[in-house]
Amino acid sequence: MNKLRVCFAGTPEFAAAHLNALIAAQAERDSRFEVVAVYTQPDRAAGRGKKLSQSPVKQRAIEAGLPVFQPLTLRNEEARAELDALACDVMIVVAYGLILPQSILDTPRLGCVNVHASLLPRWRGAAPIERALLAGDKSTGVTIMQMDAGLDTGVMLDKTVVEIDPRETRVSLEEKLIAAGSRAIVAAINTLEALQENAESQDDSQSTYAAKIDKADSLIEWTLPASQIDVLVRACIGRAPAFTLLDGQRVRLLESAVDSARSDVPAGTVTHVDKRGFSVACGERSVLKVSRVQMAGKGEVSVGELLNGKPDAFAVGTCFDQPAASEES
């Protein structure tokens, strides 16, 4: 039996973990596929030195000895011809970051298959993990989808449910989705043609859009209840950390919890501070306890570590700026 020739397209760590799973699985005796090439975004300037940085997917592909392709766009005949020459049966796409035009979607014999980090049609779009947390969803999951020209609108081949714990963060939920998605895509590719025959259409009337988290979303409004701010902190860890402003300077909040105390002081006012963290008055008389932060231009630290060097950094009575006319620079 000839094995399916697989091209993989992805860029960040989330995608690299799925590539790892495919590379490991293709060596198994009953595997029906082999990865023959990898697509990823071009190297980007990163860090203060602005040195070119390889994507996690490229790094893993090089380690595995796989050919790597990094087109600036797939919207031309050259890109289509390059993919066609690889004679792949299917392209697996995981957080690639480039739009696949119809000419590319049609090139592999079995089309292009996507691993999406939600239970479609809920949370189509760029930030399904963050949006599921912000919405208070109790569960989410992974959908293996046959790609079409729409935004996450293709028919569904397989779905795996993942429960969301009460104190889940973006990082911890992503780890669970990586594990689920890695298992699901390996199983799906080994039974791909059967899954395609029984594909399920999405109900567009049930769709929701997972817009990318931007600076305006991450800026804390202290007039909201502490429970909502705590969810924002947990949902934005990693990519777009929740932040507030103190004397015009950014303070990122990286770890928090709802305090049992109540407060009648104005929202955004520090009500208590010790080595375990500082408390801030929020809307509805609620209080948020903050235990880990990142000051502008500095690394992340516990509040206790910060107070060792700056004991008055978050003194009682300190007021964080309200976001009405302020944004992170």
C-alpha positions in Angstrom: 0.0 0.0 0.0 1.4 3.4 -1.0 1.5 5.8 1.9 -0.1 9.2 1.6 2.4 12.0 0.9 1.8 14.8 3.4 2.9 18.4 3.2 2.7 20.2 6.5 2.0 24.0 6.8 2.4 25.8 10.1 4.4 28.3 12.0 4.2 28.7 15.9 4.9 26.3 18.7 1.2 25.1 18.6 1.9 23.9 15.0 5.3 22.5 15.7 3.8 20.2 18.4 1.5 18.7 15.7 4.3 18.3 13.3 6.3 16.4 16.0 3.3 14.1 16.5 3.1 13.4 12.7 6.8 12.7 12.4 6.7 10.3 15.4 3.6 8.5 14.1 4.8 8.0 10.5 7.4 5.5 11.8 4.7 3.2 13.3 4.0 0.0 11.5 0.4 0.7 10.7 0.9 4.3 9.6 -0.6 5.2 6.2 1.4 8.5 5.6 4.7 10.2 5.4 5.6 13.9 5.8 7.5 14.9 2.7 7.8 18.7 3.0 7.0 21.6 5.3 5.7 25.1 4.7 6.2 27.9 7.2 6.3 31.6 7.2 9.5 33.4 6.3 12.1 34.1 9.0 11.2 37.2 10.9 13.3 39.8 12.7 12.9 39.3 16.5 14.4 40.6 19.8 16.2 43.8 20.5 18.9 42.9 18.0 16.3 42.3 15.3 18.1 39.2 14.2 16.2 36.8 11.8 14.5 34.1 13.8 13.3 30.8 12.4 9.8 29.6 13.3 9.4 26.7 15.6 8.0 24.6 12.7 11.1 25.4 10.6 13.4 24.4 13.4 11.6 21.1 13.9 11.6 20.4 10.1 15.3 21.0 9.8 15.9 18.6 12.8 13.9 16.0 10.9 15.7 16.6 7.6 12.6 17.7 5.8 12.7 20.2 3.0 11.3 23.6 4.0 9.4 26.1 1.8 8.9 29.7 3.0 6.9 31.7 0.3 5.9 35.2 1.1 2.5 34.4 -0.5 0.7 31.5 -2.0 -1.4 33.7 -4.3 0.7 33.2 -7.5 1.3 30.5 -10.1 4.9 30.0 -8.9 3.7 28.9 -5.4 1.0 26.6 -6.9 3.6 25.0 -9.3 6.0 24.5 -6.4 3.4 22.6 -4.4 2.2 20.6 -7.4 5.8 19.4 -8.0 5.8 17.9 -4.5 3.0 15.5 -5.6 1.5 15.5 -2.1 -1.8 13.8 -1.5 -2.8 16.1 1.3 -1.7 19.3 3.0 -2.1 19.5 6.8 -2.5 23.2 7.9 -2.0 24.2 11.6 -1.7 27.9 12.5 0.2 28.6 9.3 -0.7 32.3 9.1 -1.0 32.6 5.3 -4.2 32.5 3.3 -4.6 29.5 1.1 -6.2 30.5 -2.2 -8.5 28.1 -4.1 -5.7 27.1 -6.5 -3.6 25.8 -3.5 -6.6 24.2 -1.8 -7.2 22.2 -5.0 -3.7 21.1 -5.7 -3.3 18.1 -3.3 -5.3 15.1 -4.4 -7.2 15.0 -1.1 -7.2 18.7 -0.5 -6.1 20.6 2.6 -7.0 19.6 6.1 -6.9 22.0 9.1 -6.5 21.5 12.8 -8.7 24.2 14.5 -8.6 24.8 18.2 -12.4 25.0 18.9 -15.5 23.0 18.3 -16.6 24.5 15.1 -18.7 26.4 14.1 -18.1 28.1 17.5 -15.1 30.4 17.5 -14.1 30.6 13.9 -11.1 32.9 13.5 -7.7 33.8 14.9 -8.1 33.5 18.7 -10.4 30.6 19.6 -8.5 29.7 22.8 -8.6 33.2 24.3 -12.2 33.8 23.2 -13.5 30.5 24.7 -11.9 31.5 28.1 -13.2 35.1 27.9 -16.7 33.9 27.1 -16.7 31.5 30.2 -17.2 28.4 28.1 -17.1 25.2 30.1 -15.6 23.2 27.2 -14.0 23.6 23.9 -12.0 21.2 21.7 -10.3 20.5 18.4 -12.0 20.2 15.0 -10.3 18.5 12.0 -11.7 20.3 9.1 -11.5 20.0 5.3 -10.5 23.5 4.2 -12.4 25.6 1.8 -12.1 29.3 0.7 -14.1 30.6 3.7 -12.9 31.5 7.2 -13.0 28.1 9.0 -16.2 27.2 7.2 -15.2 23.8 5.7 -16.8 20.5 6.4 -15.9 18.8 9.6 -14.1 15.4 9.6 -13.6 14.9 13.4 -14.2 16.7 16.7 -12.6 16.1 20.1 -14.1 17.8 23.2 -11.7 19.3 25.8 -13.0 20.4 29.2 -12.1 23.9 30.5 -11.1 23.9 34.2 -12.3 26.8 36.5 -8.7 28.2 36.8 -7.7 27.5 33.2 -5.2 29.8 31.6 -4.5 30.3 27.9 -1.2 28.4 28.3 -2.7 25.4 30.2 -5.7 25.1 27.8 -3.4 25.3 24.8 -1.4 22.4 26.2 -4.5 20.3 26.5 -5.6 21.2 22.9 -2.2 20.4 21.6 -2.4 16.9 23.1 -5.9 16.4 21.8 -5.1 17.8 18.3 -2.0 15.8 17.9 -3.8 12.6 18.6 -6.7 13.6 16.4 -4.7 14.6 13.3 -2.7 11.4 13.4 -5.8 9.3 13.6 -7.5 11.4 10.9 -4.8 11.1 8.3 -4.6 7.4 8.8 -8.4 7.2 8.0 -8.7 10.3 5.9 -10.7 9.1 2.9 -13.3 7.4 5.1 -13.7 10.6 7.2 -14.1 12.6 4.0 -16.9 10.4 2.8 -18.8 11.0 6.1 -17.9 14.7 6.5 -20.4 16.9 8.4 -21.3 20.4 7.2 -21.2 23.3 9.7 -24.3 25.1 10.8 -23.5 28.7 9.9 -26.3 30.0 12.1 -24.4 28.7 15.2 -21.1 30.3 14.3 -19.2 32.8 16.5 -16.1 34.8 15.6 -12.9 34.6 17.5 -11.3 38.0 16.7 -7.6 38.4 17.5 -6.8 39.9 20.9 -5.4 43.4 20.5 -4.1 46.0 22.9 -7.6 47.5 23.5 -8.9 44.1 24.6 -5.9 43.6 27.0 -6.2 46.9 28.7 -7.8 46.5 32.1 -10.9 48.4 33.0 -10.9 48.4 36.8 -14.6 49.3 37.0 -15.4 45.7 35.9 -15.9 43.0 38.5 -12.7 41.3 39.7 -14.0 38.0 38.4 -14.0 39.4 34.8 -10.6 41.0 35.2 -9.2 37.7 36.5 -10.5 35.9 33.4 -8.9 38.5 31.2 -5.5 37.9 33.0 -5.8 34.1 32.5 -7.0 34.3 28.9 -4.3 36.7 27.8 -1.2 35.1 29.4 1.5 34.7 26.8 0.5 36.4 23.6 -1.2 39.6 24.7 -0.9 39.9 28.5 -3.5 42.0 30.3 -2.1 45.3 31.4 -2.8 48.4 33.3 -1.0 51.8 33.5 0.7 53.3 36.5 1.8 56.9 36.0 1.6 56.3 32.3 3.8 53.2 32.4 2.7 49.7 31.5 2.3 47.1 34.2 1.4 43.6 32.9 -0.6 41.4 35.2 0.5 37.7 34.8 -1.1 36.0 37.8 -4.2 36.9 39.7 -7.1 35.7 41.7 -10.4 37.1 43.1 -9.9 38.3 46.7 -12.6 37.5 49.2 -12.3 41.0 50.6 -14.8 43.8 49.8 -13.9 47.5 49.2 -15.6 50.8 49.0 -12.6 52.8 47.6 -12.5 53.9 43.9 -11.8 51.2 41.3 -8.2 50.9 40.4 -6.9 51.7 44.0 -4.5 49.4 45.8 -6.1 48.3 49.0 -3.5 46.0 50.5 0.1 44.9 49.8 2.4 42.2 51.2 5.0 39.8 49.9 2.3 37.5 48.4 0.9 40.3 46.2 -1.2 43.4 46.1 -5.0 43.9 46.1 -6.8 46.3 43.8 -10.4 47.6 44.2 -12.6 46.7 41.2 -16.2 47.2 40.2 -19.1 46.0 42.3 -17.0 46.4 45.5 -14.9 43.4 44.5 -11.2 43.0 44.9 -8.5 41.4 42.7 -5.3 39.9 44.2 -2.2 40.2 41.9 0.8 38.0 42.6 2.9 38.2 39.4 3.7 41.2 37.1 5.9 42.5 34.4 7.0 46.2 34.6 7.7 48.1 31.4 11.0 47.0 29.9 11.6 44.4 32.6 11.2 40.6 32.9 8.3 39.0 34.7 8.6 38.6 38.5 6.5 37.8 41.6 5.3 40.8 43.5 7.4 39.7 46.4 10.5 39.8 44.3 9.7 43.3 43.0 9.0 44.6 46.4 12.5 43.5 47.6 14.0 46.1 45.3 11.1 48.6 45.2 9.2 48.4 48.5 6.9 51.3 47.6 6.0 50.1 44.1 2.4 49.3 44.9 1.8 51.1 48.2 -1.7 51.2 49.6 -3.6 54.1 48.0 -1.8 53.8 44.7 -4.2 54.4 41.8 -3.8 52.7 38.4 -4.8 54.9 35.4 -8.2 54.4 34.0 -8.1 53.4 30.3 -10.4 56.0 28.9 -7.8 57.9 27.0 -4.7 55.7 27.4 -3.2 52.8 25.4 0.0 50.9 25.6 2.6 52.6 23.4 
